[in-house]
Amino acid sequence: MFTPTPVEKQYEQAAPDDLRILVVGAGIAGITVAQLLRNDGRHPVLIERADDGSHPGYMLALMPMAEPALDDLGLRDRYRAASVQFEHYGMRSHTGRLMRVDPIGQILSRNGDYRGISRGALIDVLTGDGCTVSFGSTVTALTETPEAVRVCVSEAGVAHELEFDLVIVADGIHSDTRELVLGGAPVEVVDTEWGGWVAWAPADDKLDTGEELWGAGNFVGLYPVAGGIGVFLGGPRSDTAAGAPAFAERFRKALKVVDPRIDRALDAVATDPDPYYWALTDCRAPQWTTGRTVLLGDAAAGFLPTAGIGAGMAMESAWILAGVLRHADRRVLARLLGAYERAQRPRVQTAQDNSRQLANLMFHRSRTLAVLREVAMRFVSVETAIGPIRRLLREQLDPDAIAKSLVAGAVTE
């Protein structure tokens, strides 16, 4: 539950802290890091440009790297109650035929749970005990000095000139604050030129099974969450411009096998009066940190949804950052931020590269390529396809170790 609070009130609460911290963006990454910092006794100021706490309607397949953050916040049971366990992953041919079903839950079981949850439900889990936030607030100017960051925050048209020791930028893939931090440095963007709609189909008797159909010029994914099935239906943006009902009908006619689950998914998209449209692009910032600012989540590296790992990596990054900051004071802050980026950035980029590689495999118009892809998929399991991600899960970072080595070095200098 969000607790709307004026910026000035939050700033007053942060005044006694050893580090005055501003978190820009109340999405998954921003909420997670703010709640973890609050759990450690600090009072970060959390601002959000939206006017309320409503959530864009899409679903998440949350990988096990999110679990340390949930555990530190004492939210594991609440999270499990609000989500469903993925046990199976089904792959369909471009004609609609079910080709194979892989035991994704068993594959990942050594590392934790792989669960389906709506974005709104996850935010409700993270804010369930209360989350102070200032809505309708944006950063309009930012000046960093060796001593502090001077920030102008516009709240409902009123300008506040505030000073912080650290600014955490987590306002999404199209972050405006990132531009202020990087000073116009170019951000690498991959645009697949595909996009699609998110809608919700009724729950069925296979809520432990996600499915995908990689077609020729189209794609549909079915991802169970508590109480329903999240559906993504997409294709080249030049084709989806026809609108959801027309595209869904064209998709249906291209299939030779339309089983009831696929049929309900297509109906859900076609009949939704206002389905959420997702343009499939990503981004990669050239750097994450300066002496007193750090990019987090999609502002640092926005993911394509193809590997189902973006939200998990955002929560892992928030957990690592909060753990490192547990050891921070003004004297060692810049060095700790640098250590955080050096440790976490390669992990995030490995996962992002995996998502990009899967996008290259999935998003094609050619039926010939679709047939060749399906021949290959008879021999390549999902276990192989997410091999880099499984390695990341086995090699979890320790934020305390990252910080303590630097803090010990600073003390001896």
C-alpha positions as CSV (number, residue, x, y, z in Angstrom):
1,M,0.0,0.0,0.0
2,F,1.4,3.4,-1.0
3,T,1.3,6.2,1.5
4,P,1.2,9.5,-0.5
5,T,3.4,12.0,1.3
6,P,4.6,15.5,0.2
7,V,8.3,15.7,-0.8
8,E,9.1,18.2,1.9
9,K,7.7,15.9,4.6
10,Q,9.8,13.0,3.3
11,Y,12.9,15.3,3.2
12,E,12.3,16.3,6.8
13,Q,12.2,12.6,7.8
14,A,15.5,12.0,6.0
15,A,17.3,14.9,7.6
16,P,18.9,12.8,10.6
17,D,20.2,10.0,8.3
18,D,23.9,9.5,7.8
19,L,23.1,9.6,4.0
20,R,20.3,11.6,2.5
21,I,19.1,9.5,-0.4
22,L,16.7,10.3,-3.2
23,V,15.1,7.4,-5.2
24,V,13.6,8.5,-8.5
25,G,10.9,6.2,-9.7
26,A,8.4,4.0,-7.8
27,G,8.5,1.0,-10.1
28,I,9.8,-2.4,-9.1
29,A,13.5,-1.4,-8.8
30,G,12.8,1.9,-7.0
31,I,10.3,0.4,-4.6
32,T,12.6,-2.5,-3.8
33,V,15.7,-0.4,-3.1
34,A,13.7,2.1,-1.1
35,Q,12.0,-0.6,1.1
36,L,15.4,-2.3,1.7
37,L,17.0,1.0,2.7
38,R,14.0,1.7,5.0
39,N,14.4,-1.8,6.5
40,D,18.0,-0.8,7.4
41,G,16.8,2.3,9.3
42,R,17.2,5.0,6.6
43,H,14.6,7.3,5.2
44,P,15.1,7.6,1.5
45,V,12.9,10.1,-0.3
46,L,10.9,8.2,-3.0
47,I,9.3,10.1,-5.8
48,E,7.2,9.0,-8.8
49,R,6.2,11.0,-11.9
50,A,2.8,9.3,-12.2
51,D,-0.1,10.9,-10.3
52,D,-1.1,7.7,-8.5
53,G,-0.1,4.2,-7.8
54,S,-1.9,2.5,-10.6
55,H,0.1,-0.2,-12.4
56,P,0.6,-0.9,-16.1
57,G,-1.1,-4.2,-16.7
58,Y,1.4,-6.9,-17.6
59,M,2.7,-10.1,-16.2
60,L,6.1,-11.1,-14.9
61,A,7.9,-14.5,-14.8
62,L,10.0,-13.9,-11.7
63,M,13.3,-15.7,-11.6
64,P,14.9,-16.9,-8.3
65,M,17.4,-14.0,-8.2
66,A,14.6,-11.9,-6.7
67,E,14.3,-14.1,-3.6
68,P,17.1,-12.5,-1.5
69,A,15.4,-9.1,-1.6
70,L,12.0,-10.7,-0.7
71,D,13.6,-12.6,2.1
72,D,15.4,-9.5,3.6
73,L,12.0,-7.7,3.5
74,G,10.3,-10.7,5.1
75,L,7.9,-11.0,2.1
76,R,8.5,-14.6,0.9
77,D,5.2,-16.0,2.2
78,R,3.2,-13.0,0.9
79,Y,4.9,-13.3,-2.5
80,R,4.1,-17.0,-2.8
81,A,0.5,-16.3,-1.9
82,A,0.2,-13.7,-4.7
83,S,1.9,-15.8,-7.4
84,V,1.9,-19.2,-9.0
85,Q,4.7,-21.7,-9.5
86,F,5.9,-22.4,-13.0
87,E,6.6,-26.1,-13.4
88,H,6.4,-26.6,-17.1
89,Y,7.2,-24.6,-20.3
90,G,5.5,-25.6,-23.5
91,M,6.8,-24.7,-27.0
92,R,4.4,-24.6,-30.0
93,S,5.3,-24.7,-33.7
94,H,4.3,-21.8,-36.0
95,T,1.2,-23.8,-37.0
96,G,0.0,-24.2,-33.4
97,R,1.1,-27.7,-32.7
98,L,2.6,-28.4,-29.2
99,M,6.1,-29.6,-29.9
100,R,7.6,-30.1,-26.5
101,V,7.1,-29.4,-22.8
102,D,10.2,-28.8,-20.6
103,P,10.2,-29.1,-16.7
104,I,11.3,-25.5,-16.1
105,G,10.5,-25.7,-12.4
106,Q,12.7,-28.8,-11.9
107,I,15.5,-27.1,-14.0
108,L,15.6,-24.1,-11.7
109,S,14.6,-25.8,-8.4
110,R,18.2,-25.9,-7.1
111,N,18.3,-22.1,-7.2
112,G,14.8,-21.3,-6.0
113,D,11.3,-20.7,-7.3
114,Y,10.2,-19.6,-10.8
115,R,6.9,-17.9,-10.3
116,G,4.3,-16.0,-12.3
117,I,2.9,-12.8,-10.9
118,S,1.3,-9.6,-12.3
119,R,3.3,-6.4,-12.0
120,G,0.5,-4.9,-9.9
121,A,0.4,-7.8,-7.5
122,L,4.2,-7.7,-7.1
123,I,4.1,-4.0,-6.3
124,D,1.3,-4.7,-3.8
125,V,3.5,-7.3,-2.2
126,L,6.5,-4.9,-1.9
127,T,4.3,-2.1,-0.5
128,G,2.0,-4.2,1.7
129,D,3.3,-2.8,5.0
130,G,3.2,0.8,3.7
131,C,5.5,2.6,1.3
132,T,5.9,6.4,1.5
133,V,6.0,8.1,-1.9
134,S,5.5,11.5,-3.4
135,F,3.4,11.2,-6.6
136,G,3.3,13.7,-9.4
137,S,7.0,14.5,-8.8
138,T,9.9,14.7,-11.2
139,V,13.5,15.8,-11.2
140,T,13.9,18.9,-13.4
141,A,17.5,19.7,-12.7
142,L,20.5,17.9,-11.1
143,T,23.9,19.2,-10.2
144,E,26.5,17.0,-8.6
145,T,29.4,18.4,-6.6
146,P,32.1,16.6,-4.6
147,E,30.0,17.3,-1.4
148,A,26.4,16.7,-2.5
149,V,23.8,16.5,-5.3
150,R,21.6,19.6,-5.7
151,V,18.3,18.5,-7.1
152,C,15.2,20.4,-8.3
153,V,12.1,18.4,-7.8
154,S,8.8,19.6,-9.3
155,E,5.8,18.4,-7.3
156,A,2.4,19.3,-8.8
157,G,4.0,22.4,-10.3
158,V,5.8,23.5,-7.1
159,A,9.6,23.5,-7.3
160,H,11.7,22.2,-4.4
161,E,15.4,22.8,-4.2
162,L,16.9,19.9,-2.2
163,E,20.3,18.5,-1.4
164,F,21.1,14.8,-1.2
165,D,24.2,12.7,-0.6
166,L,23.0,10.1,-3.2
167,V,20.5,10.0,-6.0
168,I,19.3,6.5,-7.2
169,V,17.7,6.8,-10.7
170,A,15.1,4.1,-11.3
171,D,12.5,5.9,-13.5
172,G,12.4,3.3,-16.3
173,I,13.7,2.5,-19.7
174,H,12.8,6.0,-21.0
175,S,14.3,7.7,-18.0
176,D,14.4,11.5,-18.2
177,T,16.6,11.7,-15.1
178,R,19.2,9.5,-16.7
179,E,19.7,12.2,-19.3
180,L,20.5,14.7,-16.6
181,V,23.0,12.4,-15.0
182,L,24.7,11.3,-18.3
183,G,24.8,14.7,-19.8
184,G,23.6,13.6,-23.2
185,A,25.9,10.6,-23.5
186,P,24.3,8.1,-26.0
187,V,22.4,5.1,-24.6
188,E,22.6,1.9,-26.6
189,V,19.2,0.8,-27.8
190,V,18.0,-2.4,-29.5
191,D,14.7,-2.0,-31.3
192,T,13.3,-5.2,-32.5
193,E,10.6,-3.3,-34.5
194,W,8.1,-5.7,-32.9
195,G,5.5,-5.0,-30.4
196,G,2.2,-6.4,-29.0
197,W,-0.6,-6.3,-26.6
198,V,-1.0,-7.6,-23.1
199,A,-4.4,-9.0,-22.0
200,W,-5.8,-11.4,-19.4
201,A,-7.5,-14.7,-20.2
202,P,-9.4,-16.8,-17.6
203,A,-7.6,-19.2,-15.4
204,D,-7.6,-22.8,-16.5
205,D,-6.4,-26.2,-15.1
206,K,-2.8,-25.6,-16.2
207,L,-1.7,-22.7,-14.0
208,D,1.7,-24.4,-13.6
209,T,2.4,-24.2,-17.3
210,G,3.5,-21.3,-19.5
211,E,3.5,-21.6,-23.2
212,E,4.9,-19.8,-26.2
213,L,4.3,-20.0,-29.9
214,W,7.1,-18.6,-32.1
215,G,5.4,-17.9,-35.4
216,A,6.3,-16.5,-38.8
217,G,5.7,-12.8,-38.3
218,N,3.8,-13.3,-35.0
219,F,4.2,-14.5,-31.4
220,V,1.9,-15.4,-28.6
221,G,2.9,-16.2,-25.0
222,L,0.7,-17.5,-22.2
223,Y,2.0,-16.8,-18.7
224,P,-0.1,-17.9,-15.7
225,V,-0.5,-15.7,-12.7
226,A,-2.7,-16.0,-9.6
227,G,-6.3,-16.1,-10.9
228,G,-5.7,-15.9,-14.6
229,I,-3.3,-16.1,-17.5
230,G,-1.4,-13.2,-18.9
231,V,-1.3,-13.1,-22.7
232,F,1.1,-11.4,-24.9
233,L,0.3,-11.3,-28.6
234,G,2.6,-9.5,-31.0
235,G,4.4,-9.1,-34.3
236,P,6.1,-6.5,-36.4
237,R,4.8,-3.1,-35.4
238,S,3.9,-2.4,-39.1
239,D,1.5,-5.3,-38.8
240,T,0.2,-4.7,-35.3
241,A,-0.8,-1.2,-36.5
242,A,-3.9,-2.9,-37.9
243,G,-5.2,-3.1,-34.3
244,A,-5.6,-6.0,-31.8
245,P,-8.9,-7.5,-33.2
246,A,-7.6,-7.6,-36.8
247,F,-4.2,-8.9,-35.8
248,A,-5.6,-11.6,-33.6
249,E,-7.9,-12.8,-36.3
250,R,-5.1,-12.9,-38.8
251,F,-3.0,-14.9,-36.4
252,R,-5.8,-17.4,-35.8
253,K,-6.2,-18.0,-39.6
254,A,-2.5,-18.7,-39.9
255,L,-2.7,-21.6,-37.4
256,K,-3.5,-25.2,-38.3
257,V,-4.1,-26.1,-34.7
258,V,-6.1,-23.8,-32.4
259,D,-6.6,-25.5,-29.1
260,P,-9.0,-24.0,-26.5
261,R,-6.1,-22.4,-24.5
262,I,-4.8,-20.5,-27.6
263,D,-8.3,-19.7,-28.6
264,R,-9.1,-18.1,-25.3
265,A,-5.8,-16.1,-25.4
266,L,-6.6,-14.7,-28.8
267,D,-10.1,-13.8,-27.7
268,A,-8.8,-12.1,-24.6
269,V,-6.6,-9.7,-26.7
270,A,-9.3,-9.2,-29.4
271,T,-12.0,-8.3,-27.0
272,D,-10.1,-6.2,-24.4
273,P,-11.3,-2.6,-24.8
274,D,-7.9,-1.1,-24.0
275,P,-5.1,-3.7,-24.0
276,Y,-1.7,-2.5,-22.9
277,Y,0.7,-2.2,-25.9
278,W,4.3,-3.0,-25.4
279,A,6.9,-1.9,-27.9
280,L,9.8,-4.4,-27.7
281,T,12.9,-2.3,-27.3
282,D,15.7,-2.3,-24.7
283,C,18.5,0.0,-23.6
284,R,21.9,-0.1,-22.1
285,A,23.4,2.9,-20.4
286,P,27.1,3.5,-21.0
287,Q,27.8,3.9,-17.3
288,W,25.8,3.4,-14.2
289,T,27.5,5.4,-11.5
290,T,29.2,8.7,-10.8
291,G,30.4,9.8,-7.4
292,R,26.9,10.4,-6.0
293,T,24.4,9.0,-8.5
294,V,23.6,5.5,-9.6
295,L,21.2,4.1,-12.3
296,L,19.1,1.2,-11.3
297,G,16.8,-1.3,-13.0
298,D,15.5,-0.3,-16.5
299,A,17.2,3.1,-16.3
300,A,20.5,1.2,-16.3
301,A,19.6,-1.7,-18.5
302,G,16.1,-2.1,-19.8
303,F,15.3,-5.7,-20.9
304,L,13.4,-7.3,-23.8
305,P,10.9,-9.7,-22.2
306,T,12.2,-12.7,-24.2
307,A,14.0,-14.4,-21.3
308,G,11.6,-13.4,-18.5
309,I,14.4,-12.0,-16.4
310,G,14.2,-8.2,-16.4
311,A,12.2,-7.8,-13.2
312,G,14.4,-10.4,-11.4
313,M,17.6,-8.7,-12.4
314,A,16.1,-5.3,-11.3
315,M,15.3,-6.7,-7.9
316,E,18.7,-8.4,-7.6
317,S,20.4,-5.1,-8.5
318,A,18.3,-3.3,-5.9
319,W,19.3,-5.9,-3.2
320,I,23.0,-5.7,-4.1
321,L,23.0,-1.9,-4.1
322,A,21.1,-1.7,-0.8
323,G,23.5,-4.3,0.8
324,V,26.5,-2.3,-0.4
325,L,25.0,1.0,0.9
326,R,24.6,-0.7,4.3
327,H,28.3,-0.1,4.7
328,A,28.4,3.4,3.2
329,D,29.1,6.8,4.6
330,R,30.0,10.1,2.8
331,R,33.7,9.2,2.9
332,V,33.5,5.9,0.9
333,L,30.3,6.4,-1.0
334,A,31.9,7.0,-4.4
335,R,34.2,4.0,-4.1
336,L,31.3,1.8,-3.0
337,L,29.2,2.8,-6.0
338,G,32.1,2.0,-8.3
339,A,32.5,-1.4,-6.7
340,Y,28.8,-2.1,-7.1
341,E,28.9,-1.3,-10.8
342,R,32.0,-3.4,-11.4
343,A,30.4,-6.4,-9.7
344,Q,26.8,-6.2,-10.9
345,R,27.0,-4.7,-14.4
346,P,28.6,-7.8,-16.0
347,R,25.8,-10.0,-14.5
348,V,23.1,-7.7,-15.8
349,Q,24.6,-7.5,-19.3
350,T,25.0,-11.2,-19.5
351,A,21.3,-11.6,-18.8
352,Q,20.5,-8.8,-21.2
353,D,22.6,-10.5,-23.9
354,N,20.7,-13.7,-23.4
355,S,17.4,-11.8,-23.9
356,R,18.7,-10.2,-27.1
357,Q,19.9,-13.5,-28.5
358,L,16.5,-15.1,-27.9
359,A,14.8,-12.1,-29.6
360,N,17.0,-12.7,-32.7
361,L,15.8,-16.3,-32.7
362,M,12.1,-15.5,-32.1
363,F,11.3,-12.5,-34.1
364,H,11.2,-13.4,-37.8
365,R,8.6,-13.2,-40.6
366,S,10.0,-16.1,-42.7
367,R,8.2,-19.4,-42.6
368,T,11.4,-21.1,-43.8
369,L,13.3,-19.8,-40.8
370,A,10.4,-20.8,-38.6
371,V,10.6,-24.4,-39.8
372,L,14.4,-24.5,-39.4
373,R,14.0,-23.0,-35.9
374,E,11.5,-25.7,-35.0
375,V,13.9,-28.5,-36.2
376,A,16.6,-27.0,-34.0
377,M,14.3,-26.7,-31.0
378,R,13.7,-30.5,-31.1
379,F,17.2,-30.9,-29.9
380,V,17.7,-27.7,-27.8
381,S,15.9,-27.6,-24.5
382,V,14.9,-24.6,-22.5
383,E,17.6,-25.6,-20.1
384,T,20.2,-25.0,-22.8
385,A,18.5,-21.8,-24.0
386,I,18.8,-20.2,-20.5
387,G,22.2,-21.6,-19.7
388,P,23.8,-18.2,-19.1
389,I,21.0,-17.3,-16.7
390,R,21.4,-20.6,-14.8
391,R,25.1,-19.7,-14.3
392,L,24.2,-16.4,-12.9
393,L,21.8,-18.1,-10.4
394,R,24.7,-20.4,-9.3
395,E,27.1,-17.5,-8.8
396,Q,25.1,-15.1,-6.6
397,L,27.1,-12.0,-5.4
398,D,27.6,-11.2,-1.8
399,P,27.0,-7.4,-1.3
400,D,28.6,-7.5,2.2
401,A,31.8,-8.9,0.8
402,I,31.9,-6.3,-2.0
403,A,31.6,-3.5,0.5
404,K,33.7,-4.8,3.4
405,S,36.8,-5.1,1.2
406,L,36.6,-1.5,0.2
407,V,35.7,-0.2,3.6
408,A,38.6,-2.0,5.2
409,G,41.0,-0.5,2.6
410,A,39.6,2.9,3.2
411,V,40.2,2.6,7.0
412,T,43.9,1.7,6.5
413,E,44.6,4.6,4.1
